[in-house]
């Protein structure tokens, strides 16, 4: 039995290796906030969310559209999906509680435990079959349609009746019938468990019917050695049956574990959706394009982690960056530039995981990988200077870059002087553009931003954080050329209050 809710024809791998820069993505995009919102208090869901979101770059377009349809079904039938998830959780937990005999090699113990576990699994499978019978027609996605069809096809009434018949037979209420042969040294070999005599015969038929010749021996009540020897003979006979039943239990347990994993991803999405609905934030299902296409347009895209932390509506942005490889964002301090950059990365990760995204509308191409190069706080443990550390991280990113990747720069190369930082940024960005890398760059390096603007690149877009004449920030980004000021007067007044006696504006850093 297969689940196939995450992929059309294969299981989701919860232990697949994550990208080499996973920790940078978690830190720079504040992904722990997103994962916690998806998981709630469930540590298992936390692991599923982390794996599904960070491994999304391995998904092709068909997988993303497949998951989107499954997720739409989940949103439309949230209670049923949660019920199925709880069935899987209960089956796994109850199997785990039936721990006695796990380490025992004694066949009767293995057989007893196998019967108990199988009986419990049958109860849980019947619950899943009942949901499929009652609600399959309400689901539209290929994933759920395939799952429900499999449950109805495999878990028929005849199947359950046959399982019950076997479980009753494995109780051996009438004793165990075993055949064996004598081997070297008169040791027993070739033990075979035999079917019991025909139980359909009447009492008189069983008593008076002719029987094959047999010898009978009896063990004295106090003959412990004889009783132990007889138990060993019985164990030899039922060993194969006990192992076969244990393997059947393992097969069904594997199904429930995969059902828990794959439904767990969608339950995490439901948890996130519920949190955002409480806040009143919009979500949408993105229109996904292939990697070589350059699509990136949206309305009211917002930083989902900021909304979750503040537990209130946050400002979104409208941008059309279709056919663009480079987006440079400049403007006033505290104007929402870094928040916007984070929203770009979060939306890309969520889209490539097959999720909804935090926006009213969203369209983008997939990318082969996402990298972040953010400024880091001063670290006393650094073996070299801050600027050297920036260059080292950039070198590590370059080693893993390929065409159709995306890089988010946030105040990169600002740890040195304006001229040197601008020249390094210009050379790196130019080289990345030649390789077909999509770039979003937040910067206060005016020389760099202006030099790129003056090239009049057809595939470049320049955004600027909006600031009213009175210094008010709207946290909106508008299309516009870079300015030579970052409004140091605003910063002075915010810190010291009153008029700025120097009355000078500087291109200081955020």
JOZI-V664582 format. One record per backbone hydrogen bond with DSSP energy under -0.5 kcal/mol. NH is the residue of the N-H (numbers start at 0). CO is the residue of the C=O. If there is no record, write none. Layout:
BEGIN
NH | CO
NH | CO
END
This chain:
BEGIN
13 | 11
15 | 12
21 | 18
24 | 20
25 | 21
26 | 22
27 | 23
28 | 24
29 | 26
30 | 25
31 | 25
32 | 29
33 | 29
34 | 30
35 | 31
36 | 32
37 | 33
38 | 34
39 | 35
41 | 38
42 | 40
45 | 41
46 | 42
47 | 43
48 | 44
49 | 45
50 | 46
51 | 47
52 | 48
53 | 49
54 | 50
55 | 52
57 | 54
58 | 55
63 | 59
64 | 60
65 | 61
66 | 62
67 | 63
68 | 64
69 | 65
70 | 66
71 | 67
72 | 68
73 | 69
74 | 70
75 | 71
76 | 72
77 | 74
80 | 76
81 | 77
82 | 78
83 | 79
84 | 80
85 | 81
86 | 82
87 | 83
88 | 84
89 | 85
90 | 86
91 | 87
92 | 88
93 | 89
94 | 90
95 | 91
96 | 92
97 | 93
98 | 96
101 | 98
103 | 100
106 | 104
108 | 105
109 | 105
110 | 106
111 | 107
112 | 108
113 | 109
114 | 110
115 | 111
116 | 112
117 | 113
118 | 114
119 | 115
120 | 116
121 | 117
122 | 118
123 | 119
124 | 120
125 | 121
126 | 122
127 | 123
128 | 124
129 | 125
130 | 126
131 | 127
132 | 128
133 | 129
134 | 130
135 | 131
137 | 134
138 | 134
138 | 135
144 | 140
145 | 141
146 | 142
147 | 143
148 | 144
149 | 145
150 | 146
151 | 147
152 | 148
153 | 149
154 | 150
155 | 153
159 | 155
160 | 156
161 | 157
162 | 158
163 | 159
164 | 160
165 | 161
166 | 162
167 | 163
168 | 164
169 | 165
170 | 167
171 | 168
174 | 171
177 | 175
178 | 191
180 | 188
182 | 186
185 | 182
186 | 183
188 | 180
191 | 178
193 | 176
200 | 197
205 | 201
206 | 202
207 | 203
208 | 204
222 | 219
223 | 221
226 | 222
227 | 223
228 | 224
229 | 225
230 | 226
231 | 227
232 | 228
233 | 229
234 | 230
235 | 231
236 | 232
237 | 233
238 | 234
241 | 237
242 | 238
243 | 239
244 | 240
245 | 241
246 | 242
247 | 243
248 | 244
249 | 245
250 | 246
251 | 247
252 | 248
253 | 249
254 | 250
255 | 251
256 | 252
257 | 253
258 | 254
259 | 255
260 | 256
261 | 257
262 | 258
263 | 259
264 | 260
265 | 261
266 | 262
267 | 263
268 | 264
269 | 265
270 | 266
271 | 267
272 | 268
273 | 269
274 | 270
275 | 271
276 | 272
277 | 273
278 | 274
279 | 275
280 | 275
283 | 356
285 | 283
286 | 361
287 | 285
288 | 363
292 | 289
294 | 292
296 | 362
297 | 318
298 | 360
300 | 316
301 | 357
303 | 301
306 | 302
307 | 303
308 | 304
309 | 305
310 | 306
311 | 306
316 | 300
318 | 297
318 | 316
320 | 295
320 | 318
322 | 293
323 | 320
324 | 458
325 | 458
326 | 438
327 | 460
328 | 440
329 | 327
329 | 462
331 | 464
332 | 485
334 | 331
339 | 335
340 | 336
341 | 337
342 | 338
343 | 339
344 | 340
345 | 341
346 | 342
347 | 343
348 | 344
349 | 345
350 | 346
351 | 347
352 | 348
353 | 350
354 | 349
356 | 283
358 | 356
359 | 298
360 | 298
362 | 296
363 | 286
364 | 294
365 | 288
367 | 403
370 | 405
372 | 407
374 | 409
379 | 377
381 | 378
388 | 384
389 | 385
390 | 386
391 | 387
392 | 388
393 | 389
394 | 390
395 | 391
396 | 392
397 | 393
398 | 394
399 | 396
400 | 396
400 | 397
403 | 435
404 | 401
405 | 368
406 | 437
407 | 370
408 | 406
408 | 439
409 | 372
410 | 441
413 | 410
420 | 416
421 | 417
422 | 418
423 | 419
424 | 420
425 | 421
426 | 422
427 | 423
428 | 424
429 | 425
430 | 426
431 | 427
432 | 428
433 | 429
434 | 430
434 | 431
435 | 432
436 | 431
437 | 404
438 | 324
439 | 406
440 | 326
441 | 408
442 | 328
442 | 440
445 | 443
448 | 444
449 | 445
450 | 446
451 | 447
452 | 448
453 | 449
454 | 450
454 | 451
455 | 452
456 | 451
459 | 456
460 | 325
462 | 327
462 | 460
463 | 477
464 | 329
465 | 475
467 | 471
470 | 467
473 | 465
474 | 465
477 | 463
479 | 461
485 | 505
489 | 486
490 | 486
491 | 487
492 | 488
493 | 489
494 | 490
495 | 491
496 | 491
496 | 492
500 | 498
507 | 505
END
